[in-house]
Amino acid sequence: MSTILINATHGPDDPESATLPFVVGNVAATADQDAVVLLTLEGAWLAVRGRTDGVAQPGLPVLREVMTQFVAAGGRIWACGACTNPRGITQDDLVEGATIVSAAQVVELLASGAAPLSF
């Protein structure tokens, strides 16, 4: 099984850019690929419970629904620790399936051969 690491840098204020990483992640996860969406910069807000409620881009699935489907299909949501910390986001704030990770964990995944993609 290959791994895809999808970097999501946009938050709820940009519905299209926030949703697309999870659309791609869903395709990977439902195809039995190891899929990780890494939330960095403003994307870190996507990991916070309630922050994606009502976020939708016309023509795309509702963000909260696609995130739930992603986790249900086995996808993992990683929130960048260096991005969550200055925003005051803690593990207790996160949606189901999300975890705060260190840069070392991201580097380890990439060094093991994960294919990176960024939005």
LUMVEXVEX-459706 format. One record per residue (C-alpha): residue number from 1; residue in one letter; chain; x, y negated, z negated. Coordinates in Angstrom, 1 decimal, padded with zeros to 4 digits. Each point is the difference from the previous one (the first is absolute). Layout:
# residues N
NUM a A X Y Z;
...
END
This chain:
# residues 119
1 m A 000.0 000.0 000.0;
2 s A 001.3 -003.4 000.9;
3 t A -000.4 -003.1 -002.1;
4 i A -001.1 -003.4 001.1;
5 l A 000.6 -003.1 -002.1;
6 i A -002.3 -002.9 000.9;
7 n A 001.0 -003.4 -001.4;
8 a A -003.0 -002.3 -000.7;
9 t A 001.1 -003.5 -000.6;
10 h A -003.4 -001.9 000.2;
11 g A -002.6 -000.3 -002.7;
12 p A -003.8 -000.4 -000.1;
13 d A 000.2 -003.5 001.6;
14 d A 001.0 001.6 003.3;
15 p A -002.6 002.8 000.5;
16 e A 001.3 001.3 003.3;
17 s A 003.6 000.3 -001.1;
18 a A -001.0 001.5 -003.3;
19 t A -002.2 002.6 001.5;
20 l A 002.1 001.3 002.9;
21 p A 002.7 001.7 -002.1;
22 f A -002.8 002.1 -001.6;
23 v A -001.5 000.8 003.4;
24 v A 003.3 001.3 001.2;
25 g A 000.6 001.7 -003.4;
26 n A -003.4 001.8 000.3;
27 v A 000.9 001.3 003.5;
28 a A 003.3 001.4 -001.4;
29 a A -001.5 001.4 -003.2;
30 t A -003.0 001.7 001.8;
31 a A 002.6 001.5 002.4;
32 d A 001.7 001.7 -003.0;
33 q A 002.9 -002.3 000.0;
34 d A 001.5 -001.4 -003.2;
35 a A -001.2 -003.6 000.1;
36 v A 001.1 -002.8 -002.4;
37 v A -001.2 -003.6 000.2;
38 l A 002.5 -002.3 -001.7;
39 l A -001.5 -003.3 -001.2;
40 t A 002.5 -002.8 000.0;
41 l A -000.1 -003.8 -000.3;
42 e A -003.7 -001.1 000.1;
43 g A -001.0 003.5 000.9;
44 a A 000.6 000.9 -003.7;
45 w A -003.4 -001.5 -000.8;
46 l A -001.7 002.8 002.0;
47 a A 001.0 002.4 -002.8;
48 v A -002.0 -002.0 -002.6;
49 r A -003.5 001.4 -000.9;
50 g A -002.7 -002.3 001.4;
51 r A 002.3 -002.1 002.2;
52 t A -001.1 001.7 003.2;
53 d A -003.8 -000.1 -000.7;
54 g A -001.7 -001.6 002.9;
55 v A 003.1 -000.2 002.1;
56 a A -000.9 000.9 003.6;
57 q A 001.2 -001.0 003.5;
58 p A -002.7 000.2 002.7;
59 g A 000.7 003.1 002.2;
60 l A 002.0 001.8 -002.7;
61 p A -001.1 002.2 -002.9;
62 v A -000.7 -001.7 -003.4;
63 l A 003.4 -000.2 -001.8;
64 r A -001.1 001.6 -003.3;
65 e A -001.7 002.9 001.8;
66 v A 003.1 000.7 002.2;
67 m A 002.2 -000.1 -003.1;
68 t A -002.2 002.5 -001.8;
69 q A 000.0 002.3 003.1;
70 f A 003.8 -000.3 000.2;
71 v A 000.5 001.2 -003.6;
72 a A -002.7 002.7 000.4;
73 a A 002.0 001.3 003.0;
74 g A 003.1 000.3 -002.1;
75 g A 001.6 -003.4 000.8;
76 r A 002.0 -001.8 -002.6;
77 i A -000.1 -003.7 -000.8;
78 w A 003.3 -001.4 -001.3;
79 a A 000.1 -003.5 -001.4;
80 c A 003.4 -001.6 000.0;
81 g A 001.2 -000.6 -003.5;
82 a A 002.0 -003.0 001.0;
83 c A -003.2 -001.5 001.5;
84 t A -002.4 001.0 -002.7;
85 n A 002.1 -001.2 -002.9;
86 p A 000.1 -003.8 000.9;
87 r A -003.8 000.2 000.8;
88 g A -000.7 001.4 -003.5;
89 i A -001.4 003.3 001.5;
90 t A 000.4 003.0 -002.2;
91 q A -000.8 003.7 000.4;
92 d A -003.2 -000.5 -002.0;
93 d A -001.3 -002.4 002.6;
94 l A 000.3 002.4 002.9;
95 v A -002.5 001.8 002.2;
96 e A -000.2 003.8 -000.1;
97 g A 002.8 001.6 002.0;
98 a A 002.4 -003.0 -000.4;
99 t A 003.2 -000.1 -002.0;
100 i A 002.7 -002.6 -000.6;
101 v A 003.3 001.2 001.5;
102 s A 003.6 -001.2 -000.1;
103 a A 002.2 -000.9 003.0;
104 a A 002.0 003.1 -000.7;
105 q A -003.1 002.2 000.6;
106 v A -000.6 -001.8 003.4;
107 v A 003.6 000.4 001.0;
108 e A 000.0 003.7 -001.0;
109 l A -003.1 000.6 002.2;
110 l A 001.6 -001.8 003.0;
111 a A 003.3 001.8 -000.5;
112 s A -001.8 003.3 000.1;
113 g A -001.3 -000.8 003.5;
114 a A -003.3 -001.8 -000.4;
115 a A -001.0 -001.9 003.1;
116 p A -000.6 -003.7 -000.9;
117 l A -002.7 -002.3 001.4;
118 s A -000.8 -003.5 -001.1;
119 f A -003.1 -002.2 000.2;
END
